[in-house]
C-alpha cells in the first residue's frame, strides 16, 4: 500500500500551480459572493490534505478495488436519484451525515480510476467488439443517473473522458475512423432534430439554451447571462476594475448574472482582473494540464498513464467548455471552471485526482527508491 519514495521527485510544480489557481479562485469568489468564500477556503484545505494522503498511497493498490469504487459511484448517483437535494430545479446533491455534496464530481474521478484498471487488464483485446461493448454498457448507469439530474454538461464531460481514456489506452485508428464516419453525420442529424419544435430528445430548457446561443436577439430572456458575461469580460479591458469593486454597473453589483461565483466565475475574472487576469487563469490551467500529460508520458504502466491523461482531460476540456460558455463560443451549459468556480465537491475531487497523478509521478522509473 505504501512505498518508500524519493520526495525530491515530489511534483511540487503541480502543487504550486494548483494552489496558485485555487487561491485566485478564492479571491474572485469572495468578490462575487463574500458569504461563500470561507467554504471554498475550507474546501481548499481539506482537498490539499486529501491530496497529500492519496499521493502517498500506491495507486496500483487502489486500482485493485476498482469494481468496489465503481459500485460506490453508482450507489451515490442512485442516492441522488431517489433522495437527492434539489437546488434551482436540479437534483444533483445528496446529504450524508449532515454533509451535502455533489456525487457526479466524485464519480468522474472514480470512472477514471475504474477504466484505467479495466483498460490495462484488457489492453490486448481492447479493440474487440466484446470489450468495447462491455465498456460502453458499464458507462450506461452513471450516464443515465447524471443525465436524469438533469445535468447534460456533466454527461457530455463524462463521455469525453471515456473517449480520452479509450484513445490513450490504445484504441485502433481504424475503429476511431469508423466511429467518426458514423458520429459526425449523426451529430449533424441530432442537432437538426433537437432544434425542431416539439422534439423529445432533450429537455425544453436545453433546447432553448441552444436556440438562445444561435439567436440571442430572439431569446433575450434566456441569452442574457451569456450576453452579460461577454459584456463583463470586455468591460474589464487590460487590467480590470479591481477585486471587490463598487461599480454599480458591474455584472456582480448589478445582478446581471445569477450565481456568478459558480459557472460564470470567468466573467468576474474578466471584469475585475481584466485581460491579464484571464490570461493568468488560462495559463495556470493549461500548465496543470500539460504537467499531467508529462507525468502520463513517463508513467511506469498503462494504468498510470491513463490516470494522468484522464486528469489532464478533465482539467483541460472542462476549462475549455466553461470558458467557451462564458465567452459565447459554446451554448450555455452549467459546468464549473476547475479550481476556480465555487464548489467544495468539485475542488476536493480535483485535488484527490491530482493526488493520484502525483503518486503516478513518484512511481515513474528512476523516481522510486
C-alpha positions in Angstrom: 0.0 0.0 0.0 2.8 2.4 1.0 6.2 2.6 -0.6 9.4 4.4 0.0 9.6 7.4 -2.3 12.3 9.9 -3.1 10.5 13.0 -2.1 12.9 15.1 -4.0 10.9 13.9 -7.0 7.6 15.0 -5.5 5.7 17.1 -8.0 5.9 20.4 -6.2 5.4 22.3 -9.5 1.9 20.7 -9.9 1.1 21.6 -6.3 2.2 25.2 -6.7 0.2 25.6 -9.9 -3.0 24.1 -8.3 -2.5 26.4 -5.2 -2.0 29.4 -7.3 -5.1 29.0 -9.4 -7.2 27.9 -6.4 -6.1 31.0 -4.4 -7.0 33.2 -7.4 -10.4 31.5 -7.5 -10.9 32.1 -3.8 -10.2 35.8 -4.2 -12.6 36.1 -7.1 -15.3 34.1 -5.4 -15.0 36.4 -2.4 -15.6 39.3 -4.7 -18.6 37.6 -6.4 -20.2 36.4 -3.2 -18.4 37.0 0.1 -20.6 34.7 2.1 -19.3 31.5 0.4 -15.6 32.4 0.4 -14.9 30.7 3.7 -16.4 27.5 2.5 -14.1 27.5 -0.5 -11.1 28.0 1.8 -12.2 25.1 3.9 -12.5 23.1 0.7 -9.0 24.0 -0.4 -7.6 23.0 3.0 -9.5 19.7 3.1 -8.7 18.9 -0.6 -5.0 19.7 0.0 -4.8 17.3 2.9 -6.6 14.6 0.9 -4.2 15.1 -2.0 -1.2 14.6 0.2 -2.6 11.4 1.7 -3.7 10.0 -1.6 -0.3 10.8 -3.2 1.5 8.6 -0.7 -0.7 5.5 -1.4 0.3 3.2 -4.2 -2.2 3.8 -6.9 -1.9 0.1 -8.0 -3.2 -0.9 -4.6 -6.2 1.5 -5.0 -6.9 0.1 -8.5 -7.3 -3.5 -7.1 -10.6 -2.3 -5.7 -11.8 -0.6 -8.9 -15.0 -2.6 -9.1 -15.8 -1.6 -5.5 -15.2 2.1 -6.4 -17.5 1.7 -9.4 -20.3 0.3 -7.3 -19.8 3.0 -4.7 -20.1 5.6 -7.5 -23.3 4.1 -8.9 -24.7 3.9 -5.4 -24.0 7.6 -4.8 -25.7 8.6 -8.0 -28.6 6.3 -7.2 -29.0 8.1 -3.8 -29.2 11.4 -5.7 -31.9 9.9 -7.9 -34.1 8.7 -5.0 -33.2 11.0 -2.1 -31.3 13.9 -3.7 -31.5 17.6 -2.6 -32.9 20.0 -5.3 -31.4 23.4 -6.0 -32.6 25.6 -8.8 -34.7 22.9 -10.4 -31.9 20.4 -10.5 -31.4 17.4 -8.2 -27.6 16.9 -8.1 -26.8 16.9 -4.4 -27.1 14.4 -1.6 -26.7 14.8 2.1 -24.9 12.2 4.2 -24.4 12.7 8.0 -25.2 16.4 7.5 -22.7 16.9 4.7 -24.1 17.9 1.3 -22.0 17.2 -1.8 -22.4 16.5 -5.5 -21.7 12.8 -6.3 -21.2 13.4 -10.1 -18.0 15.3 -9.4 -16.7 12.4 -7.4 -17.8 9.9 -10.0 -15.7 11.5 -12.7 -12.6 10.6 -10.6 -13.9 7.1 -9.9 -14.5 6.4 -13.6 -11.0 7.5 -14.5 -9.6 5.0 -11.9 -12.1 2.3 -12.9 -11.4 2.5 -16.6 -7.6 2.8 -16.0 -7.6 -0.6 -14.4 -10.1 -2.1 -16.9 -8.3 -1.0 -20.0 -4.9 -2.1 -18.6 -6.3 -5.5 -17.8 -7.9 -5.9 -21.2 -5.3 -4.0 -23.3 -4.6 -6.9 -25.6 -8.3 -7.2 -26.5 -9.2 -3.6 -26.3 -10.1 -3.3 -30.0 -12.6 -6.2 -30.0 -16.3 -5.6 -30.2 -16.9 -7.5 -26.9 -14.6 -5.4 -24.8 -15.7 -2.1 -26.3 -19.3 -3.2 -25.8 -18.7 -4.1 -22.2 -17.1 -0.7 -21.5 -20.0 1.2 -23.1 -22.5 -0.9 -21.1 -20.6 -0.1 -17.9 -20.7 3.6 -18.8 -24.5 3.4 -19.2 -25.6 3.5 -15.5 -23.6 6.6 -14.5 -24.6 8.4 -17.6 -28.3 7.6 -17.0 -28.2 8.9 -13.4 -26.2 12.0 -14.3 -28.4 12.9 -17.2 -31.6 12.4 -15.1 -30.5 15.0 -12.5 -30.7 16.7 -15.1 -27.0 17.5 -15.9 -26.3 17.4 -19.6 -22.9 19.2 -19.3 -21.5 16.6 -16.9 -23.0 13.8 -19.0 -21.1 15.2 -22.0 -17.9 15.7 -19.9 -18.1 12.1 -18.7 -18.4 10.8 -22.3 -15.4 12.9 -23.3 -13.3 11.4 -20.5 -14.4 8.0 -21.7 -13.2 8.7 -25.2 -9.9 10.1 -24.0 -9.2 7.0 -21.9 -10.1 4.8 -24.9 -7.8 6.7 -27.2 -4.8 6.8 -24.7 -5.5 3.1 -23.9 -4.7 2.1 -27.5 -8.0 2.2 -29.4 -7.2 1.4 -33.1 -7.2 4.3 -35.5 -9.4 2.1 -37.8 -12.0 2.0 -35.0 -11.7 5.7 -34.4 -12.1 6.4 -38.1 -15.2 4.2 -38.4 -16.7 5.9 -35.3 -16.1 9.3 -36.8 -17.6 8.3 -40.1 -20.8 7.5 -38.2 -20.6 10.0 -35.4 -20.2 13.2 -37.5 -23.3 12.8 -39.6 -25.2 11.5 -36.5 -24.3 14.7 -34.6 -25.5 16.9 -37.5 -28.8 15.0 -37.7 -29.2 15.1 -33.9 -28.6 18.9 -33.9 -31.2 19.4 -36.6 -33.7 17.3 -34.8 -33.3 18.9 -31.3 -33.9 22.4 -32.9 -37.3 21.4 -34.2 -40.4 22.4 -32.3 -41.9 19.6 -30.2 -38.8 17.4 -30.1 -38.5 14.9 -27.3 -34.7 14.2 -27.4 -33.6 16.8 -24.9 -35.4 18.9 -22.2 -37.2 22.0 -23.4 -34.9 24.3 -21.4 -31.8 22.7 -23.0 -33.2 23.3 -26.5 -33.9 26.9 -25.6 -30.3 27.4 -24.5 -29.1 26.2 -27.8 -31.5 28.4 -29.7 -30.6 31.4 -27.5 -26.9 30.7 -28.3 -27.7 30.7 -32.0 -30.2 33.6 -32.0 -29.6 35.7 -28.8 -31.7 38.5 -30.2 -34.8 36.3 -30.4 -34.4 34.8 -26.9 -33.2 37.7 -24.7 -34.6 36.3 -21.5 -32.6 33.1 -22.0 -29.4 34.5 -23.6 -29.0 37.3 -21.0 -26.4 35.5 -18.9 -24.1 34.8 -21.8 -24.6 38.3 -23.3 -23.9 39.9 -19.9 -20.9 37.7 -19.4 -19.3 38.7 -22.7 -20.0 42.4 -21.9 -18.5 42.0 -18.4 -15.3 40.3 -19.8 -14.9 43.0 -22.4 -15.5 45.8 -19.9 -12.5 44.7 -17.8 -10.2 45.7 -20.6 -6.5 45.2 -19.8 -6.2 45.5 -16.0 -9.9 45.1 -14.9 -11.9 47.2 -12.5 -10.3 45.6 -9.4 -11.4 43.0 -7.0 -14.5 43.8 -4.8 -15.1 47.0 -6.7 -18.2 49.1 -6.0 -19.1 49.9 -9.6 -22.9 49.9 -9.8 -23.0 48.8 -13.4 -20.7 45.7 -12.8 -22.1 42.3 -13.5 -21.8 41.4 -9.9 -23.2 44.5 -8.3 -25.9 44.9 -10.9 -27.0 41.3 -10.5 -26.7 40.8 -14.3 -25.7 37.1 -13.8 -27.3 34.8 -11.3 -24.9 32.9 -9.0 -21.7 34.4 -10.7 -19.5 32.6 -8.3 -20.1 29.2 -9.9 -20.4 28.5 -13.7 -19.8 32.2 -14.8 -16.9 32.9 -12.5 -14.7 33.7 -15.5 -17.0 36.7 -16.2 -16.0 38.1 -12.8 -12.3 37.3 -13.6 -12.5 39.3 -16.9 -14.4 42.2 -15.4 -12.3 42.6 -12.2 -8.9 41.3 -13.3 -9.1 42.2 -16.9 -7.3 40.6 -19.8 -4.2 39.9 -17.7 -6.3 38.1 -15.1 -8.0 36.0 -17.7 -4.6 35.1 -19.3 -3.3 34.2 -15.8 -6.1 31.8 -15.1 -5.9 30.2 -18.6 -2.1 29.8 -18.4 -2.3 28.2 -15.0 -4.9 25.7 -16.1 -3.0 25.0 -19.3 0.2 24.3 -17.3 -1.7 22.0 -15.0 -3.0 20.1 -18.0 0.5 19.9 -19.6 2.1 18.8 -16.3 -0.4 15.9 -16.1 0.4 14.9 -19.7 4.1 14.9 -19.0 3.5 12.6 -16.0 1.4 10.3 -18.2 4.2 10.1 -20.8 6.7 8.8 -18.2 4.4 6.6 -16.1 5.5 3.1 -15.2 2.5 1.4 -16.7 -0.6 2.0 -18.8 -2.9 2.5 -15.7 -0.7 5.3 -14.5 -0.7 6.8 -18.0 -4.5 6.6 -18.1 -4.9 8.2 -14.7 -2.7 11.2 -15.5 -4.2 11.5 -19.0 -7.7 11.4 -17.6 -7.0 14.2 -15.1 -5.4 16.2 -17.9 -8.5 15.8 -20.0 -10.8 16.6 -17.1 -9.0 19.9 -16.4 -8.3 20.9 -20.0 -11.6 20.0 -21.6 -13.7 21.2 -18.7 -11.8 24.5 -18.7 -12.4 24.9 -22.4 -16.1 24.3 -22.1 -16.6 26.7 -19.2 -14.6 29.5 -20.8 -16.3 28.8 -24.1 -19.7 29.3 -22.5 -18.8 32.5 -20.7 -17.3 33.9 -23.9 -20.2 32.8 -26.1 -18.2 30.2 -28.1 -20.5 27.4 -26.8 -24.1 27.1 -25.8 -24.9 27.9 -22.1 -24.3 24.8 -20.0 -23.6 24.6 -16.3 -20.1 23.3 -15.7 -17.6 24.6 -13.2 -14.2 26.1 -14.1 -11.7 23.7 -12.4 -10.1 25.0 -9.2 -11.7 28.4 -9.7 -15.5 28.1 -9.6 -17.2 27.8 -6.2 -18.0 24.3 -5.2 -16.3 22.2 -2.4 -17.1 18.9 -4.0 -15.5 19.9 -7.3 -12.5 21.3 -5.6 -11.9 18.4 -3.3 -12.4 15.9 -6.0 -9.9 17.6 -8.3 -7.3 17.7 -5.5 -7.9 14.0 -4.8 -7.5 13.2 -8.5 -4.2 15.2 -8.6 -3.1 13.2 -5.6 -3.2 10.1 -7.8 -1.2 11.9 -10.6 1.5 12.8 -8.0 1.7 9.2 -7.0 2.0 8.1 -10.6 4.9 10.5 -10.9 6.6 9.2 -7.8 6.4 5.7 -9.3 7.8 6.7 -12.6 11.0 4.7 -13.4 14.0 6.1 -11.6 11.7 8.1 -9.3 11.1 5.1 -6.9 13.9 4.4 -4.4 
